Amino acid sequence: MTNNKQQTAVKLYTEEQVKKMLDLARFTYNSEDKILLSQKPILLPSDEEIEKIYEGRIGVIRYAFIRGAKWMRDKIQGGEQ
């Protein structure tokens, strides 16, 4: 299961966090970087991190979990709608 797609770090923020960052941008003189650093993003796992979760296990369940986790991550990133 190799993936030729280039892996890039993707950070996700909740709607509440986005609203807070918009307020900070509107009412403060902070830079975009400082505003982004004020919130903790949701980080999506890499292929290696997903595979490490089921390291040492074999069989259909391991394969299905890894394939499903990668599929869901790719959907969240906007791939293959």
C-alpha positions as CSV (number, residue, x, y, z in Angstrom):
1,M,0.0,0.0,0.0
2,T,2.2,2.8,-1.2
3,N,0.8,6.2,-1.7
4,N,2.6,8.4,-4.3
5,K,0.8,11.6,-3.2
6,Q,3.0,14.1,-1.5
7,Q,2.2,14.3,2.2
8,T,1.7,17.9,3.5
9,A,0.8,19.0,7.0
10,V,-2.9,19.8,7.2
11,K,-4.2,21.7,10.2
12,L,-8.0,21.7,10.9
13,Y,-9.8,24.2,13.1
14,T,-13.3,24.0,14.6
15,E,-15.9,26.5,13.7
16,E,-15.6,28.0,17.2
17,Q,-11.9,28.4,16.8
18,V,-12.3,30.1,13.4
19,K,-14.8,32.5,14.8
20,K,-12.4,33.4,17.6
21,M,-9.5,33.9,15.2
22,L,-11.7,36.2,13.0
23,D,-12.6,38.2,16.1
24,L,-8.9,38.5,17.0
25,A,-8.1,39.6,13.5
26,R,-10.9,42.2,13.5
27,F,-10.3,43.7,16.9
28,T,-6.5,43.4,17.5
29,Y,-3.4,44.3,15.7
30,N,-1.9,40.8,15.9
31,S,-0.3,39.2,12.9
32,E,-1.9,36.2,11.1
33,D,0.8,33.9,12.5
34,K,0.3,35.1,16.0
35,I,-3.5,34.5,15.7
36,L,-3.0,31.0,14.3
37,L,-0.6,30.2,17.1
38,S,-3.3,31.2,19.6
39,Q,-5.4,28.1,18.7
40,K,-4.4,24.4,18.8
41,P,-5.2,22.8,15.4
42,I,-6.5,19.2,14.8
43,L,-3.6,17.4,13.1
44,L,-4.3,14.6,10.7
45,P,-2.0,11.6,10.9
46,S,0.4,10.6,8.1
47,D,0.4,7.2,6.4
48,E,3.2,6.1,8.7
49,E,1.3,7.2,11.9
50,I,-1.8,5.4,10.8
51,E,0.1,2.2,10.0
52,K,2.0,2.4,13.3
53,I,-1.3,2.2,15.3
54,Y,-1.9,-1.4,14.1
55,E,1.8,-2.4,13.9
56,G,2.4,-6.0,14.8
57,R,-1.2,-7.1,14.1
58,I,-2.1,-9.1,11.0
59,G,-5.1,-9.9,9.0
60,V,-8.2,-8.4,7.4
61,I,-9.0,-6.1,10.4
62,R,-5.6,-4.4,10.3
63,Y,-5.9,-3.9,6.5
64,A,-9.4,-2.6,6.7
65,F,-8.6,-0.2,9.6
66,I,-5.6,1.2,7.8
67,R,-7.4,1.6,4.5
68,G,-10.4,3.2,6.1
69,A,-8.3,5.6,8.2
70,K,-6.4,6.7,5.1
71,W,-9.7,7.1,3.1
72,M,-11.2,9.2,5.8
73,R,-8.1,11.4,6.1
74,D,-8.1,11.9,2.4
75,K,-11.8,12.9,2.3
76,I,-11.2,15.4,5.1
77,Q,-8.4,16.9,3.1
78,G,-10.8,17.2,0.1
79,G,-9.4,14.5,-2.1
80,E,-11.5,12.5,-4.6
81,Q,-14.9,13.9,-3.9
